[in-house]
C-alpha cells in the first residue's frame, strides 16, 4: 500500500493534468469554428 505522502503527490499530479486539459480546451473552444479543421497525425479531425 502506498504511503500517505505518495498518495498526496499522485493526487497533485492528477489535478495538474486536469487543470492543463481544461486550460487547453478553453483556449481552443472560442476559435475552433473560425478555423479549418485541425488534423491529428492519424488523420482524424479534432
N, C-alpha and C positions, 0 to 999 in steps of 0.2 A: 504494500500500500504506500502511496506517495506521502511524503511529509507535507505538513500544512503549508510550509513556505513554497514548496513546489507547486501545490495547487493554486496558491495565490498568484504565482508567476504565470502559470498556464492561463488563468482567467484574465490576467492583464494582457497577455498576448492575444487572446481571443477577442477581447474588447477592442484592441488596436486594429485588428483585422476588420472587424465590423465597422469601426469608425472610418477606416480608409475606404472601404467599399461604399459606404454612404456618401462620403465626400466625392468619390469618383462618379457615382451615379448623379449626384446633384449638379456636378459641373458639366455634365453632358446632357441632362434631361431637357434643359431650356433651349438648346440649339440643335437637337437631333433632327427636327423636322425641317430645318433650313438647309441641311446639307445632303449631299448624295450619301447613300448607304455606305457604312464602313464595313469592309470585309475582313474577316479573320483569316489566318493563314490556311485554315481548312476550307475556305471558300464560302462559309456561311455568313450571311449578313447579320450585323449587330443591330 
